[in-house]
Amino acid sequence: MKIFIAEGDMNIIMELRKIIEDNMIAEIVGHAQNGVDAVKQIESLHPDIVILDLMIPQRYGISIVRDIKRKYPKVQFIMISEVHSKHMTAKAYEEGVEYYVNKPINAIEIENVIKRVKHKIELRMAFEQIQKIVNFSKCDIEHHIKSNIDRSLEGVMKSMGVAGTVGSSDIIQIVKFLIDTGKNMSDYTLKELCHKFSDSPKSMEQRIRRTAALGMSNIANLGIENQESNAFAEYSNGIYSFQQVKKEMDFIRGKSKFRGKINCKKFIDGIIFYTTQ
């Protein structure tokens, strides 16, 4: 697995390199400190993953994603940025960014994000290889995948303690649709998806948000009881933002008046990831 780093700050490049190399995640094939050089090297080196600074000098990060994705759609982008803007985050996801990570970089968060993207690529490559080697019919493959997805999705919902809740069926419906169509939350807004499945999209969206909030509360309680729990370790960062789960933990402990906030795009994309891994 090959990673390329495009970041204007050499200190951050070295920090990312240390995280990746110390954890033996992948091979770093190069880096660039401006957008023009980054595009040239990406086209030359053909990395699997690009870690890209939104505000890299000489080129706007999102325009780089757009241009590279047109030529090399399989390249996966992780966007890092000091800009905390919902509009900018949404725009990055729309152009095909897999994950948007805010600076300053959290070593655990960036390690987990890279591993998730790497795992997604490995799954795609393995599946492509299976298609070449084994003469499965399309029907057989789809049936096998759907059976596994149903079991995995049920397991994820149970692990978060939201299986059987009113909003869980809405979430399952959306997750299955996105998996079946090969899409993710960068392709839709939550409101657009709710309009596809309900005559009362606002109510459906509210049910999903309440269920996501309940899941965060359950994960936060789990973390208070046992931070070594697999579900807490995985979902506090893979389905939710660890910083927001920590806020929820502080709220539960009575240390803060503010609860953790939910990012529904990350929430649903996280469920898709754990369902399909």
C-alpha positions, -999 to +999 in steps of 0.1 A: +000+000+000+015+034-011+009+067+006+017+102-006+017+133+017+009+167+003+013+193+031+028+228+032+043+223+067+074+201+069+068+195+106+034+180+099+049+159+071+075+145+095+048+139+122+026+120+096+056+100+084+065+090+120+029+078+127+028+058+095+063+043+098+062+036+135+030+017+131+041+000+098+009+010+082+021+015+046+050+027+024+054+064+020+064+070-016+069+107-015+057+141-003+053+177-016+049+210+000+029+227-027-001+217-048+016+219-082+044+195-072+019+173-055-002+168-086+028+160-107+041+134-082+007+118-076+003+113-113+038+099-115+039+077-084+003+064-085-002+062-047-032+043-032-038+070-005-031+107-005-030+127+027-037+162+015-038+196+032-068+216+023-049+249+022-017+236+006+003+264-012-002+271-050-033+249-054-066+246-035-068+211-020-103+204-031-095+212-067-066+187-065-090+160-053-114+169-082-086+167-109-070+135-096-103+117-091-112+123-127-081+106-140-075+081-111-108+074-094-094+047-072-070+070-054-083+076-019-080+110-002-077+119+034-081+157+039-064+175+068-072+211+076-072+239+101-104+251+086-134+241+108-162+247+084-193+225+078-196+239+043-159+231+035-162+196+050-193+189+030-176+202-002-146+180+004-169+149+008-188+159-023-156+158-044-146+124-032-126+128+000-129+097+022-122+114+055-118+150+067-095+153+097-091+186+116-057+199+127-039+197+151-034+161+141-043+135+167-020+105+163-046+079+172-072+095+150-050+097+119-037+062+124-072+048+126-084+068+096-055+056+075-060+020+086-097+022+077-090+036+042-063+010+037-087-018+047-113-005+023-088-006-005-077-041+004-113-053+004-118-038-031-086-054-044-095-088-028-129-087-043-116-078-077-091-107-074-119-131-064-139-121-095-109-129-117-100-162-101-134-177-093-162-180-118-190-169-094-222-158-110-232-122-102-263-135-084-242-158-061-218-130-053-246-105-045-265-130-023-233-139-004-224-102+002-260-092+012-261-121+038-228-110+053-239-073+053-272-081+071-253-100+098-226-074+102-251-045+102-271-062+129-239-067+149-229-031+147-263-018+158-263-042+187-228-031+198-239+005+199-270-005+219-294+009+193-308-023+177-346-023+177-349+014+184-373+035+162-346+051+142-325+020+137-347+007+109-343+041+091-305+039+095-304+003+082-325+013+052-301+041+043-269+020+050-282-008+028-291+016+000-256+032+001-238-002+001-260-016-027-254+014-049-217+017-041-222+052-026-215+069+006-224+101+025-202+122+002-228+116-025-259+127-006-271+149+022-290+132+050-321+152+039-318+140+004-317+104+016-347+108+039-367+122+009-360+089-009-374+067+018-401+087+036-431+109+030-421+126+062-384+132+057-380+156+086-394+131+110-371+104+096-341+126+100-350+134+136-353+097+144-319+090+129-303+119+148-319+107+181-307+072+175-272+084+167-272+105+199-283+074+219-255+054+204-230+081+214-243+081+249-241+043+251-205+043+238-196+071+262-210+051+291-191+021+279-159+042+279-165+053+314-169+017+326-141+002+305-119+021+280-103-012+269-137-023+255-134-032+218-166-014+210-155+018+227-120+017+211-135+012+176-167+032+175-156+062+196-133+072+167-146+052+137-184+061+140-181+091+162-155+118+168-134+109+198-134+145+209-172+146+209-174+112+227-151+126+254-174+156+258-204+132+262-184+113+288-177+146+307-214+154+305-224+120+319-199+124+347-214+159+355-181+177+346-197+196+317-231+211+308-224+203+271-231+170+253-211+156+224-223+166+190-232+142+162-218+143+127-244+122+108-222+119+077-194+104+097-219+083+117-235+066+087-202+062+068-187+047+100-215+021+101-210+013+064-173+008+071-178-016+100-206-034+082-185-041+051-151-048+067 
